[in-house]
Amino acid sequence: MTASLAKPVLIRSILAALTLTLPLATAGAVMTAGAVHAAGASDDESERLARWKEIQTSIFGTRPIATTDSLVKVDAPVRALDASLVPITLTMPEKDRIAGVHLIIDDNPSPYAAHIAFGPGADAGEIKLRVRVNNYTNIHAVVETKDGQLFETTKFVKASGGCSAPMGMSDEEAMKGVGDMKMKFAESQAGGPVEATLMIRHPNFSGMQMNQVTREYTPARYINKVAVTRGDQTVLTLDGDISIASNPVINFALQPGGRGPIKVTASDNQNGRWEHSFTAPSATN
């Protein structure tokens, strides 16, 4: 995957988002309120379908994608409490079939939020992360099976302004400790996967946030790649974009019985690079 995941649909997404926010008063001049509501609902549905088809083609080309609720599920709040920190859980019930998963937030300025590829050291049953959501939107999860097939499912989320939400601190303060990492492990059952939570200090500036002091937009600076290995085994790689929330938190699982330290390498689009090693619980060594 490239460092910038969704540039072919960036301008279209912004224009589409602006179109959806136009007041209904203009339409009200030629329709009754009831007709506007009915037509608006239908238009939204058809627009979302058309938008997804365009995004799908941009990312996957002509590859067929089947709809499923058995290979991938998306858990997200129906209405987000904080549009800049929306928790997403991707569950893959038939985990042994899964090579990777794509997360797409259709109405974000850069819809292609992340691609996670699982290595032999990963348990691919579940992954959690926090994202920005900029508008009422469908969120698509597309899994790729080990034999190369694609399957998708959809979740509609109500949120607004997540990509432009200010950090609540100066840019300099937000950058303090950039690249620092922590990893926590949950207790695991004997022979079961080892659940890990990776936390990376990074503001993930979206390029749409206004500095509250200078009143200028902070240039985009975001983590675009995370690689996790254990010993000589790849656990996962994540390619990300501006839709990943600030100070990324990623929950994933390791295969039981692995050997060696866990190494995490992260890089951003401004050539920042950080590397940390962690010791897994002794029960898994």
N, C-alpha and C positions, 0 to 999 in steps of 0.2 A: 504494500500500500504506500502511496505517496504521503509526504508530510502534510500536505494540504488536501484534505479528503474530499471536499465537495465544491471546488471552485466552479465547475461547469454549471452548477445550479444556483450559485450564490446570488447573482443579480436578479434572476427570476424569482427567487424566494423573497427577496426584499420587496420587489414590486408587488408580488402576490400578497405579502403581509400588509402593505400599504393599502391595496385595493380592498382587503377585507375590513379595514378600519374606517372606510368612508361612511359618513352618517347616512341613515336610512331616510332622512328627510327628503333627499332628492328623489328617491324612488316613490316616496309618499305623494309626490305631486301627481303621479299618474296611476297609483294603485291605492286601494284601501289598506288599512293597517293589517287586516286579516290576510289579504292577498300577498302583502309584502312578507309576512311571517312565513306563509306556506312556501312562497317562491324562494325566500332566503334559505330555508332549511334544505330545499332541494338543490339549490345552487351550491350551497356549502358542501353537500355530499358529492356532487358531481365535480366540483373544483378540487376537492381533496383527492378524489380518485384520479383525476387528470394529473394533479401534481405528483402523486405517488408514481404513476406510470412514467412521468418524465424523469423523476429521481431514479427510479428503478433502471431505466434505460441508461442513464448517465453512469451509474455505478456498475451494473451487471451486464450491460449490453443486451443481447438477445437471449441470454440464458433464461430458461423457463423457471418460474418460482411458484411452487404449490403452496396453498394455504393449509395451515395445520394448527391444531391445539394440542397435539400429542408430542411433538418434538421440541417445541419451545413455547414458553409462557412468559408474559410480561406482567410484573406486578408493580403498579405505580399508583399514587393517589389520584382519585378522580379530579379533585381540585387541590392544587398545590398550596401549602401554607406559605412557602417561600419559593418563588419561581427561579431563584438563583441557586437553590439547593434542593432539587427534586430527587428523592431516592428512587432508584430503579433496581429491581431484582429480575434477572433473567434466569429461568429454570429450564434445564434440559433433561426431561425425564429419562430419555434413552441415551444417556451420556456417553456410552461406549461407541455410539455412532457418530459423535459430533467432532468435527475438526476445528470449527470456529464459529463465531457469531458476529453479525454486523448490527449495530444500533443506529437507527436513523430517526431523527426528529424532524418530521416533514416540513414544518413551518419555521424552523430556525433559519437564520441567515446563512449558516453553513450546516445543512441538514445532516451530513454524514458525521455523526458524533464520534463513533469509535468502531474499530474492528479488533476483536480479540481472537487470537489463534492459540489453540491449546497444544502443548507439547506432551511427550510421554510422561512427564513428571506431574501433570495436572490431573485432578479429578474434575471433569467438565460438567458436573451436575448443576452447578449454580455459580453465578457471579453477580456481585452487587457493586454499584457505583452511584455517584451523585452527579446530576447534570443540570444545565440551565435550560429553561423552556421559555421561549420568547413570545409565544402566542398560543391560543387554543389550537391544539394540533393532534394529529395521529402520531403515535410513536410506533415504529416498525422494528421488530427483531427478525433478522433473517439468519437462519443457521445454515451452515454448509456441512454436509455429511462427508465422511471419509471417502465415499465413492463419488463425490463431486456434485451431488444434488443440492438444490436450494429449497428451503421451506420458510415461510414467513407467517407471523401473527401480528396483530395490531392492538394497541391500547390507546384510547382517546383521553387526553389530559387537558384540564383547564388551568392555564397559567398565563401570565403576561409579564413581559419586561425583564425576564431573567438574564438575557444576554447583555443588557445595558445597565443593570442594577449596580450602583456604586459599591465599592469595597467597604466604605465607612471609615476609611483611614487614608493617610497619604500614600502615594505610590512608593515612596522610600520605606515607609513602615511596612507596607505589604510585602516588600522584597526582602525584609530582614530574615535571615536564616534560610533563604531560598535553597532548595535542594536537600535540606535536612529530611531524614526519613526515620520512621518508626515502624515496627512490625509487631503485632500481637497475635498470639495463638490461643484458640479456644481448646478446652479439654476435649479429647477425642476418644471414642471407644476403641478398644483393642481391635486392630485390623481394619479400622474405618479411616476415612479420609481425614486429613489434618486441616482444619479451617484456619485461615490466616487473614489478617486485616493489615493492609499496607497503607500507610499515611505518608504523603509527600508534601512538604512545605513548598508551595508555589502559588502565586496569585492567579495564574492562568488568565491574564488580562485578555479580554475578548476583542479589543479594538473599538468597542462601542460604548465604553464606560467613560464618563466625563470626570476629570479631576476636579474635585469640589473646591480646590484652592485656585488653580490657574484657569479653570473653566475651559480647558482644552481636553481633547480626547487622548486617553492614554494609548500609546501604540500597542498593537496586539503582541503579547508574549505568552505562550502557552506550551505546556508539555505536549509533545507530539509523538513520543515513543517511550514505552516502558517495557523492559525485558526482564523476566524473572527466570533464573536457572537454579537448579540444585545439583551440586556436583557437576557431572558432565551431562545432565539432562535438562532440556528446556521445559520449563513449567508453562509459561505463557508469554506472549508478546501482545502489547496493546498499542495500536496506532490511534491517536486522538486528535481532536481539533478544539475549537473555541467553545463547543457545547459542554465540555467537561467542566464541572464546577471548580471554583478556587480551592486550593489545598486539597488535591484529589485524595479520596479514600476508596480503596478497591478491596473488596472481600472476595476471596477465591479459596480453593482447596487444593491440597497436595495429595498425591497418591501416598498411601501408607508404606512404610518400610524404606523410604528413600535414604540416601546416604550423602553426606557432605553438607557444607554450609549453603545457605540460600543467598544468592547474589542478585541484587536489583540494580539495574542501570536505567537511568532516566535522562532524556534529552529534551530540549525545547527548540522552538523555531528560531531562536536567536543564538544558536550554537552553544547554549549552556549544556553541561553534561555533568552528571553526578552518579556516584557508585557507592553502594553500601552492602555490607555482608551481615547476615543474621544467622544465629544458631537456632535450629528447629528444636522442639521439645525432645528430650533424650529418648522418650518412648518410641519415637519414629526413627531413631538412628540405628 
